[in-house]
Amino acid sequence: MSKILAVFGATGQQGSSVIQHVLHDPELFQTYKIRAITRDVDSEKAKQLKDKVEVVQGDVTDRQSLGTALTGAHTVFAMTNPSFVPNGTEIEYNAGKTIADVAVERGAKYIIFSTLPSITDISGGKYTKVPHFEGKAKVEKYIRGLNIKSAFYAPGFFMENFQGTIPFLAPQKAPDGTWFLARPTPPGAKWPMIYASGDTGKFVGAILAEPEKYEGKTFHAATALYSNEESAAIISKVTGQTVVYKQLSVDEWKDFLPFAKDAFTDSFMYQAEFGFYGPDTEELVAWAAANARGRLSTLEEFLQEHPLQLS
């Protein structure tokens, strides 16, 4: 009998990738029955899922809905959304804690949580204003203390960000008609990058295929590391447009940001100084890529498959 795999964020980048991977992996498809959890079961994306999997309503602000959604679930892929308000870390932590607590209450056997490292811890307290990292790190620590098996997926920089998902991370148009990538970090600063919508499932799928092997482990999930300069050059090559890297001062960067100025300043400066996952970032990414269940997309392949509209 198939085990129920409950997937949070089912209509988003990560959850949808997990669902598609399981549906198209013969072994995993035989092992797991997918239950897609979404806040709005009547959204267009949710309706498209209903032809393929069970779709149920679940909202972290409504504990009762989570209880219903997680009843009978064996494995839970859980994720939380960032909050950039002053108490954003606690808001995200409480959301993740609620999911984990209800999963345990309802008898789930395994949680796979989408996490990120604690920038405060790795930087020794130098950078402390990054709630979208700290909230997830706090949830991970909490889950590790529960009486349930667990593993963790820590995605790098989403390649989708170049498409304007977060507008200020995409190429910007200069007055002379050329384009530039703006960051407050040196040209050689490297980022681990992942095609979140396409490749999340390949990392999570590895855990689903061998849960005992990967229990307690974290997949620092990315295809490879790309420098700021390399990213601009690859975008330029694929689009045929002139795209260069432009390093901004911290003050210029903060002026450039439309919101969450401290969070996106601390996170970028931390990454340049300590590495996205800390000093062992390159080794951690290489291990995760080697253990992924499927070939990962390069940045160039992603941009060819999803062309940027630079005009």
C-alpha positions in Angstrom: 0.0 0.0 0.0 1.3 3.4 -1.0 2.5 5.8 1.7 0.8 9.2 1.8 3.3 12.0 0.9 1.8 15.4 2.1 3.4 18.3 0.1 3.1 21.8 1.4 3.4 24.7 -1.1 2.0 22.4 -3.7 1.3 25.1 -6.2 4.6 26.9 -5.6 8.1 26.4 -7.0 9.4 23.9 -4.5 6.2 21.9 -3.8 5.2 21.6 -7.5 8.7 20.3 -8.3 8.5 17.6 -5.7 5.0 16.5 -7.0 6.1 16.4 -10.6 9.3 14.5 -9.8 7.4 11.8 -7.8 4.7 11.5 -10.5 7.4 10.9 -13.2 9.7 8.6 -11.1 8.4 5.0 -11.5 9.8 3.8 -8.2 8.6 6.8 -6.2 5.2 6.8 -7.9 4.7 3.2 -6.7 5.9 4.1 -3.1 4.0 7.3 -2.5 0.5 8.6 -2.9 0.7 12.4 -3.2 -1.5 14.7 -1.1 -1.1 18.3 -2.3 -1.7 20.9 0.4 -2.5 24.4 -0.6 -4.2 27.4 1.0 -6.6 27.9 -2.0 -7.9 24.7 -3.5 -9.8 26.8 -6.1 -6.8 28.5 -7.6 -6.0 27.8 -11.2 -2.8 25.8 -10.3 -4.7 23.8 -7.7 -7.4 22.9 -10.2 -4.7 21.7 -12.6 -3.3 19.4 -9.9 -6.7 17.8 -9.1 -6.5 15.7 -12.3 -3.3 14.1 -11.0 -3.3 14.0 -7.2 -5.4 14.5 -4.1 -5.6 18.3 -3.3 -6.6 19.4 0.2 -6.9 22.8 1.9 -4.3 23.6 4.6 -3.3 26.9 6.1 -0.7 27.3 8.8 -2.9 30.0 10.5 -5.6 27.4 10.8 -4.4 24.4 12.9 -7.6 22.5 12.4 -7.1 22.6 8.6 -3.6 21.2 9.1 -5.0 18.4 11.3 -7.3 17.3 8.5 -4.7 17.7 5.8 -2.1 15.6 7.7 -4.3 12.8 8.9 -2.9 9.6 7.6 0.2 11.2 6.1 3.4 9.1 6.4 5.9 11.6 5.0 5.6 15.4 5.0 7.4 17.8 2.7 7.1 21.1 4.7 8.1 24.6 3.8 7.4 28.1 5.2 7.1 31.5 3.5 9.4 34.3 4.5 8.1 37.3 6.4 10.0 40.6 6.4 8.1 42.4 9.1 10.0 43.2 12.4 9.1 39.9 14.0 9.4 37.9 10.8 11.7 35.3 12.3 9.1 34.4 14.9 6.2 34.4 12.4 8.0 31.9 10.2 9.2 29.8 13.1 5.7 29.5 14.5 4.4 28.5 11.1 7.0 25.7 10.8 6.6 24.6 14.4 2.9 24.3 13.9 3.3 22.1 10.8 5.8 19.9 12.6 3.7 19.6 15.8 0.6 18.7 13.9 2.5 16.2 11.7 3.7 14.4 14.9 0.3 14.6 16.5 -1.3 12.9 13.4 1.3 10.1 13.4 3.5 11.1 10.5 6.8 9.1 10.4 9.1 11.5 8.5 9.5 15.2 7.8 11.5 16.7 5.0 11.8 20.5 5.7 12.9 23.2 3.4 15.5 25.0 5.5 18.3 27.6 5.4 21.4 28.1 7.6 21.5 30.5 10.5 23.5 33.5 9.3 23.7 34.8 12.8 25.4 31.6 14.0 27.8 31.2 11.0 28.8 34.9 11.1 29.4 34.8 14.8 26.7 37.5 15.3 28.1 39.9 12.7 25.0 39.6 10.5 21.7 39.3 12.4 18.9 40.9 10.3 18.0 38.1 7.9 14.6 36.7 9.1 14.0 34.5 6.0 17.2 32.5 7.0 16.8 32.6 10.8 13.2 31.5 10.9 13.9 28.4 8.8 17.1 27.6 10.8 15.1 27.8 14.0 12.4 25.5 12.6 15.1 23.0 11.6 16.5 23.0 15.1 13.1 22.4 16.5 12.3 19.5 14.2 15.6 17.8 15.0 14.5 17.7 18.6 11.2 16.0 17.9 10.4 12.3 18.1 10.2 11.9 14.3 12.6 11.1 11.6 13.7 14.0 9.5 15.9 15.3 6.7 16.5 18.7 5.2 16.6 20.5 1.9 18.4 23.9 1.8 18.1 25.5 -1.6 20.5 28.0 -2.9 19.8 31.1 -5.0 16.8 30.5 -7.2 17.7 30.8 -10.9 14.1 32.1 -11.3 15.1 35.3 -9.5 16.8 36.4 -12.7 13.3 36.4 -14.3 12.1 39.1 -12.0 10.4 37.0 -9.4 12.1 39.5 -7.1 12.5 42.4 -9.5 15.7 43.9 -8.0 17.6 40.6 -8.5 16.9 40.6 -12.2 19.0 42.4 -14.8 18.3 46.2 -14.8 18.3 48.4 -17.9 20.9 51.2 -18.1 20.3 54.6 -19.7 22.4 53.6 -22.8 20.2 50.5 -23.4 22.6 48.0 -22.0 21.8 45.8 -19.0 23.5 45.2 -15.6 23.2 43.0 -12.6 23.4 45.0 -9.4 24.7 43.6 -6.1 26.7 45.0 -3.2 29.3 42.1 -3.4 32.5 41.7 -5.4 32.4 40.4 -9.0 34.0 37.1 -7.9 31.6 36.4 -5.0 30.0 33.1 -5.7 26.4 31.9 -5.3 25.1 28.3 -5.2 22.3 28.3 -7.8 19.3 26.0 -8.3 16.5 25.8 -10.8 13.9 25.6 -8.0 10.8 24.7 -10.1 12.7 22.0 -12.0 15.2 20.5 -9.7 13.9 20.7 -6.1 12.2 17.3 -6.7 15.6 15.7 -7.6 17.0 16.5 -4.2 13.9 15.7 -2.2 13.4 12.6 -4.4 16.7 11.3 -3.2 15.5 11.5 0.4 12.2 9.9 -0.6 13.9 7.0 -2.3 16.3 6.3 0.6 14.9 7.9 3.8 17.0 5.9 6.2 20.2 6.7 4.4 19.6 10.5 4.5 17.9 10.7 7.9 19.3 13.8 9.7 21.2 15.0 6.7 20.9 18.2 4.8 21.0 18.6 1.0 22.6 22.0 0.3 20.9 22.1 -2.9 22.4 23.7 -6.0 23.8 22.7 -9.4 27.0 24.6 -8.9 28.4 27.9 -7.7 28.4 30.9 -10.1 30.1 34.2 -9.5 28.3 37.5 -10.0 30.5 38.1 -13.1 29.9 34.7 -14.5 26.2 35.1 -14.1 26.2 38.3 -16.0 28.3 36.8 -18.8 26.0 33.8 -19.1 22.9 36.0 -19.3 24.7 38.1 -21.9 25.6 35.1 -24.0 22.1 33.5 -23.9 20.1 36.7 -24.5 22.5 38.3 -27.0 22.3 41.5 -25.0 25.1 43.4 -23.3 24.8 42.4 -19.6 27.6 43.4 -17.2 28.0 43.1 -13.4 27.8 46.3 -11.4 29.0 46.3 -7.8 27.2 48.9 -5.7 28.3 50.3 -2.4 26.2 49.3 0.6 24.5 52.7 0.7 23.8 52.5 -3.1 22.4 49.0 -2.6 20.1 50.0 0.2 18.8 52.9 -1.9 18.2 50.5 -4.7 16.2 48.1 -2.6 12.4 48.6 -2.5 11.9 46.7 0.8 13.6 44.6 3.4 16.7 46.7 3.1 18.5 45.3 6.1 17.6 41.7 5.3 18.9 41.8 1.8 22.0 43.8 2.7 23.0 41.5 5.6 22.3 38.4 3.5 24.4 39.5 0.6 27.3 40.8 2.7 27.3 37.6 4.8 27.3 35.5 1.7 30.3 37.3 0.2 32.3 37.0 3.5 31.3 33.6 4.8 29.8 31.7 1.9 26.1 30.9 1.4 26.2 27.8 3.6 29.4 28.9 5.5 33.0 28.1 4.8 32.4 24.6 3.4 29.8 25.8 0.9 31.6 24.3 -2.2 32.0 20.9 -0.6 28.4 20.8 0.7 27.0 21.7 -2.7 29.2 19.1 -4.5 27.9 16.4 -2.2 24.3 17.3 -2.7 24.6 17.5 -6.4 26.3 14.1 -6.5 23.5 12.6 -4.5 20.6 14.2 -6.3 18.1 11.9 -8.1 18.6 13.1 -11.6 20.7 15.5 -13.7 20.6 19.1 -12.6 20.1 22.1 -14.8 23.0 24.6 -15.4 22.3 28.3 -15.4 22.8 28.4 -19.1 20.3 25.6 -19.7 17.8 27.3 -17.4 18.0 30.6 -19.3 17.7 28.8 -22.6 14.6 27.0 -21.4 13.2 30.1 -19.8 14.3 33.1 -21.9 14.7 36.5 -20.2 12.7 39.2 -21.8 15.3 41.9 -22.1 14.1 44.7 -24.4 
